[in-house]
Amino acid sequence: MRFTAEVKVMLKDGISDPQGQTIERALPALGYTGVGEVRVGKRIELKLDAEDADDARAKVEDLCDRLLANTVIESFEVEIS
């Protein structure tokens, strides 16, 4: 079967997020107040063949562990459809 996987990768809590900090500092100059704790991540979508949804999830999680996320400083979430 063909599945679509969506992977969300974010820095773990406690890890400095310079991109998020830059965005947060720029917001008041653009007229946005009351916005804070900005964090930047990445979203990856891919299609894959697998026996079932559990097999697809296992394959994508392995891919995340090996390539898509630096698991020392990043966490990831996988959604299969």
NORRANOR-V103789 format. One record per backbone hydrogen bond with DSSP energy under -1.0 kcal/mol. NH is the residue of the N-H (numbers start at 1). CO is the residue of the C=O. E is the energy in kcal/mol with one decimal. If there is no record, write none. Layout:
NH & CO & E
NH & CO & E
This chain:
3 & 48 & -3.1
5 & 46 & -3.5
6 & 79 & -2.6
7 & 44 & -3.3
8 & 77 & -2.3
9 & 42 & -2.8
10 & 75 & -2.4
12 & 73 & -3.1
15 & 12 & -1.9
21 & 17 & -2.4
22 & 18 & -2.2
23 & 19 & -2.2
24 & 20 & -2.5
25 & 21 & -2.3
26 & 22 & -1.5
27 & 23 & -1.4
30 & 27 & -1.1
31 & 28 & -1.6
32 & 27 & -2.3
42 & 9 & -2.3
44 & 7 & -2.8
46 & 5 & -2.4
48 & 3 & -2.4
50 & 1 & -2.3
56 & 52 & -2.4
57 & 53 & -2.7
58 & 54 & -2.3
59 & 55 & -2.3
60 & 56 & -2.5
61 & 57 & -2.8
62 & 58 & -2.1
63 & 59 & -2.2
64 & 60 & -2.6
65 & 61 & -2.5
66 & 62 & -2.1
67 & 63 & -2.5
68 & 63 & -1.7
69 & 64 & -2.1
71 & 69 & -1.1
73 & 70 & -1.6
74 & 70 & -2.7
75 & 10 & -3.0
77 & 8 & -2.0
79 & 6 & -2.4
81 & 4 & -2.8
